[in-house]
Amino acid sequence: MHPLRHPRNAIFVGLAFVIVGIIYFGASNLAGGPVDYAGATLLPLLGIAMGIMAYVLIAGSPND
């Protein structure tokens, strides 16, 4: 059985990391502390990579 009804729904896997990155950046700004720009940049990029990877894995899996 296919884990998702349609492979394009795999974007929600990557979207979670993008949201965490935005929260991470916003929390640093609101707290008044130093902003870790590397972490705030790499979390959304990780989300994009995870979404693409999930799409490829789900699209390539058999439909039995």
PDB file of N, CA, C and O in Angstrom:
ATOM      1  N   MET A   1       0.834  -1.180   0.000  1.00  0.00           N
ATOM      2  CA  MET A   1       0.000   0.000   0.000  1.00  0.00           C
ATOM      3  C   MET A   1       0.881   1.245   0.000  1.00  0.00           C
ATOM      4  O   MET A   1       1.903   1.309   0.682  1.00  0.00           O
ATOM      5  N   HIS A   2       0.460   2.217  -0.772  1.00  0.00           N
ATOM      6  CA  HIS A   2       1.224   3.448  -0.890  1.00  0.00           C
ATOM      7  C   HIS A   2       1.097   4.264   0.399  1.00  0.00           C
ATOM      8  O   HIS A   2      -0.015   4.442   0.896  1.00  0.00           O
ATOM      9  N   PRO A   3       2.222   4.772   0.961  1.00  0.00           N
ATOM     10  CA  PRO A   3       2.163   5.511   2.230  1.00  0.00           C
ATOM     11  C   PRO A   3       1.400   6.837   2.134  1.00  0.00           C
ATOM     12  O   PRO A   3       0.822   7.280   3.127  1.00  0.00           O
ATOM     13  N   LEU A   4       1.387   7.467   0.979  1.00  0.00           N
ATOM     14  CA  LEU A   4       0.625   8.703   0.762  1.00  0.00           C
ATOM     15  C   LEU A   4      -0.240   8.527  -0.481  1.00  0.00           C
ATOM     16  O   LEU A   4       0.132   7.804  -1.405  1.00  0.00           O
ATOM     17  N   ARG A   5      -1.374   9.179  -0.500  1.00  0.00           N
ATOM     18  CA  ARG A   5      -2.267   9.053  -1.655  1.00  0.00           C
ATOM     19  C   ARG A   5      -1.625   9.612  -2.921  1.00  0.00           C
ATOM     20  O   ARG A   5      -1.823   9.068  -4.008  1.00  0.00           O
ATOM     21  N   HIS A   6      -0.875  10.672  -2.792  1.00  0.00           N
ATOM     22  CA  HIS A   6      -0.184  11.236  -3.943  1.00  0.00           C
ATOM     23  C   HIS A   6       1.186  11.715  -3.493  1.00  0.00           C
ATOM     24  O   HIS A   6       1.301  12.327  -2.431  1.00  0.00           O
ATOM     25  N   PRO A   7       2.226  11.452  -4.274  1.00  0.00           N
ATOM     26  CA  PRO A   7       3.590  11.826  -3.856  1.00  0.00           C
ATOM     27  C   PRO A   7       3.783  13.315  -3.611  1.00  0.00           C
ATOM     28  O   PRO A   7       4.675  13.694  -2.852  1.00  0.00           O
ATOM     29  N   ARG A   8       2.975  14.171  -4.229  1.00  0.00           N
ATOM     30  CA  ARG A   8       3.171  15.608  -3.998  1.00  0.00           C
ATOM     31  C   ARG A   8       2.856  16.001  -2.559  1.00  0.00           C
ATOM     32  O   ARG A   8       3.247  17.084  -2.121  1.00  0.00           O
ATOM     33  N   ASN A   9       2.164  15.153  -1.820  1.00  0.00           N
ATOM     34  CA  ASN A   9       1.892  15.430  -0.409  1.00  0.00           C
ATOM     35  C   ASN A   9       3.148  15.307   0.446  1.00  0.00           C
ATOM     36  O   ASN A   9       3.119  15.622   1.635  1.00  0.00           O
ATOM     37  N   ALA A  10       4.239  14.858  -0.141  1.00  0.00           N
ATOM     38  CA  ALA A  10       5.499  14.740   0.590  1.00  0.00           C
ATOM     39  C   ALA A  10       6.063  16.105   0.956  1.00  0.00           C
ATOM     40  O   ALA A  10       6.987  16.194   1.765  1.00  0.00           O
ATOM     41  N   ILE A  11       5.524  17.163   0.378  1.00  0.00           N
ATOM     42  CA  ILE A  11       6.003  18.506   0.714  1.00  0.00           C
ATOM     43  C   ILE A  11       5.778  18.819   2.190  1.00  0.00           C
ATOM     44  O   ILE A  11       6.507  19.624   2.769  1.00  0.00           O
ATOM     45  N   PHE A  12       4.780  18.193   2.799  1.00  0.00           N
ATOM     46  CA  PHE A  12       4.510  18.445   4.216  1.00  0.00           C
ATOM     47  C   PHE A  12       5.631  17.925   5.111  1.00  0.00           C
ATOM     48  O   PHE A  12       5.806  18.409   6.229  1.00  0.00           O
ATOM     49  N   VAL A  13       6.386  16.949   4.631  1.00  0.00           N
ATOM     50  CA  VAL A  13       7.546  16.458   5.381  1.00  0.00           C
ATOM     51  C   VAL A  13       8.588  17.565   5.478  1.00  0.00           C
ATOM     52  O   VAL A  13       9.116  17.833   6.558  1.00  0.00           O
ATOM     53  N   GLY A  14       8.879  18.200   4.365  1.00  0.00           N
ATOM     54  CA  GLY A  14       9.867  19.278   4.353  1.00  0.00           C
ATOM     55  C   GLY A  14       9.357  20.563   4.949  1.00  0.00           C
ATOM     56  O   GLY A  14      10.136  21.352   5.485  1.00  0.00           O
ATOM     57  N   LEU A  15       8.051  20.792   4.866  1.00  0.00           N
ATOM     58  CA  LEU A  15       7.478  22.016   5.388  1.00  0.00           C
ATOM     59  C   LEU A  15       7.665  22.132   6.897  1.00  0.00           C
ATOM     60  O   LEU A  15       7.767  23.238   7.428  1.00  0.00           O
ATOM     61  N   ALA A  16       7.710  21.011   7.580  1.00  0.00           N
ATOM     62  CA  ALA A  16       7.917  21.035   9.034  1.00  0.00           C
ATOM     63  C   ALA A  16       9.277  21.663   9.377  1.00  0.00           C
ATOM     64  O   ALA A  16       9.374  22.444  10.324  1.00  0.00           O
ATOM     65  N   PHE A  17      10.312  21.331   8.622  1.00  0.00           N
ATOM     66  CA  PHE A  17      11.638  21.891   8.885  1.00  0.00           C
ATOM     67  C   PHE A  17      11.682  23.376   8.558  1.00  0.00           C
ATOM     68  O   PHE A  17      12.344  24.145   9.256  1.00  0.00           O
ATOM     69  N   VAL A  18      10.986  23.785   7.508  1.00  0.00           N
ATOM     70  CA  VAL A  18      10.946  25.205   7.155  1.00  0.00           C
ATOM     71  C   VAL A  18      10.265  25.998   8.262  1.00  0.00           C
ATOM     72  O   VAL A  18      10.732  27.078   8.623  1.00  0.00           O
ATOM     73  N   ILE A  19       9.178  25.480   8.802  1.00  0.00           N
ATOM     74  CA  ILE A  19       8.472  26.160   9.888  1.00  0.00           C
ATOM     75  C   ILE A  19       9.345  26.242  11.136  1.00  0.00           C
ATOM     76  O   ILE A  19       9.373  27.272  11.809  1.00  0.00           O
ATOM     77  N   VAL A  20      10.057  25.163  11.446  1.00  0.00           N
ATOM     78  CA  VAL A  20      10.958  25.183  12.606  1.00  0.00           C
ATOM     79  C   VAL A  20      12.062  26.213  12.403  1.00  0.00           C
ATOM     80  O   VAL A  20      12.443  26.892  13.356  1.00  0.00           O
ATOM     81  N   GLY A  21      12.579  26.344  11.197  1.00  0.00           N
ATOM     82  CA  GLY A  21      13.606  27.345  10.913  1.00  0.00           C
ATOM     83  C   GLY A  21      13.103  28.764  11.096  1.00  0.00           C
ATOM     84  O   GLY A  21      13.821  29.622  11.610  1.00  0.00           O
ATOM     85  N   ILE A  22      11.857  29.015  10.672  1.00  0.00           N
ATOM     86  CA  ILE A  22      11.277  30.344  10.834  1.00  0.00           C
ATOM     87  C   ILE A  22      11.047  30.646  12.317  1.00  0.00           C
ATOM     88  O   ILE A  22      11.307  31.758  12.776  1.00  0.00           O
ATOM     89  N   ILE A  23      10.565  29.664  13.054  1.00  0.00           N
ATOM     90  CA  ILE A  23      10.372  29.846  14.502  1.00  0.00           C
ATOM     91  C   ILE A  23      11.713  30.076  15.190  1.00  0.00           C
ATOM     92  O   ILE A  23      11.814  30.915  16.085  1.00  0.00           O
ATOM     93  N   TYR A  24      12.730  29.347  14.785  1.00  0.00           N
ATOM     94  CA  TYR A  24      14.070  29.487  15.358  1.00  0.00           C
ATOM     95  C   TYR A  24      14.605  30.902  15.143  1.00  0.00           C
ATOM     96  O   TYR A  24      15.162  31.511  16.056  1.00  0.00           O
ATOM     97  N   PHE A  25      14.429  31.416  13.927  1.00  0.00           N
ATOM     98  CA  PHE A  25      14.892  32.769  13.620  1.00  0.00           C
ATOM     99  C   PHE A  25      14.080  33.803  14.390  1.00  0.00           C
ATOM    100  O   PHE A  25      14.642  34.745  14.948  1.00  0.00           O
ATOM    101  N   GLY A  26      12.760  33.631  14.421  1.00  0.00           N
ATOM    102  CA  GLY A  26      11.901  34.581  15.124  1.00  0.00           C
ATOM    103  C   GLY A  26      12.136  34.589  16.620  1.00  0.00           C
ATOM    104  O   GLY A  26      12.123  35.650  17.243  1.00  0.00           O
ATOM    105  N   ALA A  27      12.352  33.421  17.208  1.00  0.00           N
ATOM    106  CA  ALA A  27      12.591  33.347  18.649  1.00  0.00           C
ATOM    107  C   ALA A  27      13.904  34.026  19.023  1.00  0.00           C
ATOM    108  O   ALA A  27      14.000  34.659  20.074  1.00  0.00           O
ATOM    109  N   SER A  28      14.902  33.897  18.178  1.00  0.00           N
ATOM    110  CA  SER A  28      16.182  34.567  18.450  1.00  0.00           C
ATOM    111  C   SER A  28      16.024  36.077  18.406  1.00  0.00           C
ATOM    112  O   SER A  28      16.597  36.793  19.228  1.00  0.00           O
ATOM    113  N   ASN A  29      15.242  36.560  17.441  1.00  0.00           N
ATOM    114  CA  ASN A  29      15.021  38.011  17.351  1.00  0.00           C
ATOM    115  C   ASN A  29      14.210  38.526  18.526  1.00  0.00           C
ATOM    116  O   ASN A  29      14.526  39.582  19.076  1.00  0.00           O
ATOM    117  N   LEU A  30      13.176  37.805  18.920  1.00  0.00           N
ATOM    118  CA  LEU A  30      12.317  38.252  20.015  1.00  0.00           C
ATOM    119  C   LEU A  30      13.032  38.213  21.359  1.00  0.00           C
ATOM    120  O   LEU A  30      12.763  39.042  22.228  1.00  0.00           O
ATOM    121  N   ALA A  31      13.933  37.264  21.536  1.00  0.00           N
ATOM    122  CA  ALA A  31      14.657  37.147  22.795  1.00  0.00           C
ATOM    123  C   ALA A  31      15.741  38.213  22.926  1.00  0.00           C
ATOM    124  O   ALA A  31      16.248  38.454  24.021  1.00  0.00           O
ATOM    125  N   GLY A  32      16.089  38.839  21.828  1.00  0.00           N
ATOM    126  CA  GLY A  32      17.096  39.889  21.880  1.00  0.00           C
ATOM    127  C   GLY A  32      18.524  39.366  21.891  1.00  0.00           C
ATOM    128  O   GLY A  32      19.469  40.144  22.020  1.00  0.00           O
ATOM    129  N   GLY A  33      18.684  38.084  21.759  1.00  0.00           N
ATOM    130  CA  GLY A  33      20.017  37.502  21.749  1.00  0.00           C
ATOM    131  C   GLY A  33      20.598  37.491  20.346  1.00  0.00           C
ATOM    132  O   GLY A  33      19.967  37.952  19.395  1.00  0.00           O
ATOM    133  N   PRO A  34      21.797  36.962  20.229  1.00  0.00           N
ATOM    134  CA  PRO A  34      22.401  36.888  18.896  1.00  0.00           C
ATOM    135  C   PRO A  34      21.655  35.874  18.024  1.00  0.00           C
ATOM    136  O   PRO A  34      21.223  34.824  18.500  1.00  0.00           O
ATOM    137  N   VAL A  35      21.516  36.204  16.765  1.00  0.00           N
ATOM    138  CA  VAL A  35      20.824  35.333  15.814  1.00  0.00           C
ATOM    139  C   VAL A  35      21.849  34.440  15.144  1.00  0.00           C
ATOM    140  O   VAL A  35      22.858  34.915  14.624  1.00  0.00           O
ATOM    141  N   ASP A  36      21.586  33.167  15.161  1.00  0.00           N
ATOM    142  CA  ASP A  36      22.453  32.203  14.477  1.00  0.00           C
ATOM    143  C   ASP A  36      21.972  32.087  13.035  1.00  0.00           C
ATOM    144  O   ASP A  36      21.092  31.283  12.728  1.00  0.00           O
ATOM    145  N   TYR A  37      22.554  32.893  12.158  1.00  0.00           N
ATOM    146  CA  TYR A  37      22.094  32.930  10.775  1.00  0.00           C
ATOM    147  C   TYR A  37      22.365  31.628  10.037  1.00  0.00           C
ATOM    148  O   TYR A  37      21.612  31.258   9.136  1.00  0.00           O
ATOM    149  N   ALA A  38      23.428  30.935  10.409  1.00  0.00           N
ATOM    150  CA  ALA A  38      23.722  29.655   9.758  1.00  0.00           C
ATOM    151  C   ALA A  38      22.628  28.636  10.061  1.00  0.00           C
ATOM    152  O   ALA A  38      22.169  27.930   9.163  1.00  0.00           O
ATOM    153  N   GLY A  39      22.212  28.560  11.315  1.00  0.00           N
ATOM    154  CA  GLY A  39      21.153  27.624  11.680  1.00  0.00           C
ATOM    155  C   GLY A  39      19.818  28.014  11.081  1.00  0.00           C
ATOM    156  O   GLY A  39      19.059  27.153  10.635  1.00  0.00           O
ATOM    157  N   ALA A  40      19.522  29.321  11.068  1.00  0.00           N
ATOM    158  CA  ALA A  40      18.260  29.799  10.512  1.00  0.00           C
ATOM    159  C   ALA A  40      18.203  29.617   9.003  1.00  0.00           C
ATOM    160  O   ALA A  40      17.112  29.521   8.440  1.00  0.00           O
ATOM    161  N   THR A  41      19.337  29.567   8.345  1.00  0.00           N
ATOM    162  CA  THR A  41      19.380  29.335   6.902  1.00  0.00           C
ATOM    163  C   THR A  41      19.346  27.848   6.583  1.00  0.00           C
ATOM    164  O   THR A  41      18.643  27.427   5.665  1.00  0.00           O
ATOM    165  N   LEU A  42      20.095  27.055   7.328  1.00  0.00           N
ATOM    166  CA  LEU A  42      20.207  25.637   7.002  1.00  0.00           C
ATOM    167  C   LEU A  42      18.955  24.830   7.340  1.00  0.00           C
ATOM    168  O   LEU A  42      18.697  23.816   6.692  1.00  0.00           O
ATOM    169  N   LEU A  43      18.177  25.245   8.326  1.00  0.00           N
ATOM    170  CA  LEU A  43      16.944  24.515   8.632  1.00  0.00           C
ATOM    171  C   LEU A  43      15.939  24.566   7.478  1.00  0.00           C
ATOM    172  O   LEU A  43      15.407  23.519   7.110  1.00  0.00           O
ATOM    173  N   PRO A  44      15.654  25.734   6.891  1.00  0.00           N
ATOM    174  CA  PRO A  44      14.772  25.717   5.712  1.00  0.00           C
ATOM    175  C   PRO A  44      15.361  24.963   4.525  1.00  0.00           C
ATOM    176  O   PRO A  44      14.632  24.297   3.790  1.00  0.00           O
ATOM    177  N   LEU A  45      16.677  25.063   4.331  1.00  0.00           N
ATOM    178  CA  LEU A  45      17.296  24.315   3.240  1.00  0.00           C
ATOM    179  C   LEU A  45      17.210  22.810   3.487  1.00  0.00           C
ATOM    180  O   LEU A  45      17.026  22.036   2.547  1.00  0.00           O
ATOM    181  N   LEU A  46      17.341  22.396   4.737  1.00  0.00           N
ATOM    182  CA  LEU A  46      17.152  20.993   5.091  1.00  0.00           C
ATOM    183  C   LEU A  46      15.723  20.567   4.801  1.00  0.00           C
ATOM    184  O   LEU A  46      15.486  19.450   4.341  1.00  0.00           O
ATOM    185  N   GLY A  47      14.768  21.455   5.067  1.00  0.00           N
ATOM    186  CA  GLY A  47      13.372  21.154   4.770  1.00  0.00           C
ATOM    187  C   GLY A  47      13.126  20.934   3.294  1.00  0.00           C
ATOM    188  O   GLY A  47      12.399  20.017   2.913  1.00  0.00           O
ATOM    189  N   ILE A  48      13.722  21.762   2.465  1.00  0.00           N
ATOM    190  CA  ILE A  48      13.582  21.587   1.021  1.00  0.00           C
ATOM    191  C   ILE A  48      14.185  20.262   0.586  1.00  0.00           C
ATOM    192  O   ILE A  48      13.587  19.538  -0.211  1.00  0.00           O
ATOM    193  N   ALA A  49      15.367  19.939   1.104  1.00  0.00           N
ATOM    194  CA  ALA A  49      16.018  18.680   0.751  1.00  0.00           C
ATOM    195  C   ALA A  49      15.211  17.475   1.231  1.00  0.00           C
ATOM    196  O   ALA A  49      15.100  16.477   0.520  1.00  0.00           O
ATOM    197  N   MET A  50      14.651  17.567   2.435  1.00  0.00           N
ATOM    198  CA  MET A  50      13.852  16.457   2.960  1.00  0.00           C
ATOM    199  C   MET A  50      12.569  16.270   2.155  1.00  0.00           C
ATOM    200  O   MET A  50      12.145  15.137   1.925  1.00  0.00           O
ATOM    201  N   GLY A  51      11.952  17.355   1.729  1.00  0.00           N
ATOM    202  CA  GLY A  51      10.752  17.255   0.908  1.00  0.00           C
ATOM    203  C   GLY A  51      11.031  16.598  -0.427  1.00  0.00           C
ATOM    204  O   GLY A  51      10.257  15.757  -0.882  1.00  0.00           O
ATOM    205  N   ILE A  52      12.135  16.977  -1.062  1.00  0.00           N
ATOM    206  CA  ILE A  52      12.515  16.357  -2.332  1.00  0.00           C
ATOM    207  C   ILE A  52      12.839  14.887  -2.130  1.00  0.00           C
ATOM    208  O   ILE A  52      12.428  14.048  -2.932  1.00  0.00           O
ATOM    209  N   MET A  53      13.576  14.562  -1.066  1.00  0.00           N
ATOM    210  CA  MET A  53      13.927  13.164  -0.804  1.00  0.00           C
ATOM    211  C   MET A  53      12.678  12.326  -0.538  1.00  0.00           C
ATOM    212  O   MET A  53      12.563  11.209  -1.042  1.00  0.00           O
ATOM    213  N   ALA A  54      11.743  12.857   0.247  1.00  0.00           N
ATOM    214  CA  ALA A  54      10.508  12.117   0.527  1.00  0.00           C
ATOM    215  C   ALA A  54       9.715  11.907  -0.750  1.00  0.00           C
ATOM    216  O   ALA A  54       9.142  10.836  -0.948  1.00  0.00           O
ATOM    217  N   TYR A  55       9.669  12.912  -1.623  1.00  0.00           N
ATOM    218  CA  TYR A  55       8.956  12.762  -2.890  1.00  0.00           C
ATOM    219  C   TYR A  55       9.574  11.671  -3.743  1.00  0.00           C
ATOM    220  O   TYR A  55       8.865  10.833  -4.300  1.00  0.00           O
ATOM    221  N   VAL A  56      10.893  11.681  -3.845  1.00  0.00           N
ATOM    222  CA  VAL A  56      11.573  10.679  -4.672  1.00  0.00           C
ATOM    223  C   VAL A  56      11.345   9.276  -4.118  1.00  0.00           C
ATOM    224  O   VAL A  56      11.080   8.346  -4.880  1.00  0.00           O
ATOM    225  N   LEU A  57      11.446   9.116  -2.802  1.00  0.00           N
ATOM    226  CA  LEU A  57      11.255   7.795  -2.210  1.00  0.00           C
ATOM    227  C   LEU A  57       9.825   7.299  -2.353  1.00  0.00           C
ATOM    228  O   LEU A  57       9.602   6.120  -2.627  1.00  0.00           O
ATOM    229  N   ILE A  58       8.858   8.182  -2.172  1.00  0.00           N
ATOM    230  CA  ILE A  58       7.466   7.767  -2.257  1.00  0.00           C
ATOM    231  C   ILE A  58       7.053   7.542  -3.707  1.00  0.00           C
ATOM    232  O   ILE A  58       6.319   6.599  -4.001  1.00  0.00           O
ATOM    233  N   ALA A  59       7.517   8.401  -4.619  1.00  0.00           N
ATOM    234  CA  ALA A  59       7.173   8.237  -6.027  1.00  0.00           C
ATOM    235  C   ALA A  59       7.775   6.961  -6.596  1.00  0.00           C
ATOM    236  O   ALA A  59       7.195   6.358  -7.499  1.00  0.00           O
ATOM    237  N   GLY A  60       8.914   6.545  -6.092  1.00  0.00           N
ATOM    238  CA  GLY A  60       9.574   5.356  -6.612  1.00  0.00           C
ATOM    239  C   GLY A  60       9.156   4.071  -5.930  1.00  0.00           C
ATOM    240  O   GLY A  60       9.588   2.995  -6.344  1.00  0.00           O
ATOM    241  N   SER A  61       8.334   4.145  -4.902  1.00  0.00           N
ATOM    242  CA  SER A  61       7.931   2.921  -4.209  1.00  0.00           C
ATOM    243  C   SER A  61       6.809   2.221  -4.976  1.00  0.00           C
ATOM    244  O   SER A  61       6.011   2.879  -5.644  1.00  0.00           O
ATOM    245  N   PRO A  62       6.743   0.901  -4.884  1.00  0.00           N
ATOM    246  CA  PRO A  62       5.688   0.171  -5.595  1.00  0.00           C
ATOM    247  C   PRO A  62       4.308   0.453  -4.994  1.00  0.00           C
ATOM    248  O   PRO A  62       4.189   0.766  -3.809  1.00  0.00           O
ATOM    249  N   ASN A  63       3.284   0.339  -5.813  1.00  0.00           N
ATOM    250  CA  ASN A  63       1.909   0.645  -5.389  1.00  0.00           C
ATOM    251  C   ASN A  63       1.152  -0.571  -4.921  1.00  0.00           C
ATOM    252  O   ASN A  63      -0.078  -0.554  -4.969  1.00  0.00           O
ATOM    253  N   ASP A  64       1.807  -1.633  -4.467  1.00  0.00           N
ATOM    254  CA  ASP A  64       1.071  -2.820  -4.048  1.00  0.00           C
ATOM    255  C   ASP A  64       0.561  -2.666  -2.707  1.00  0.00           C
ATOM    256  O   ASP A  64      -0.089  -3.573  -2.186  1.00  0.00           O
TER     257      ASP A  64
END
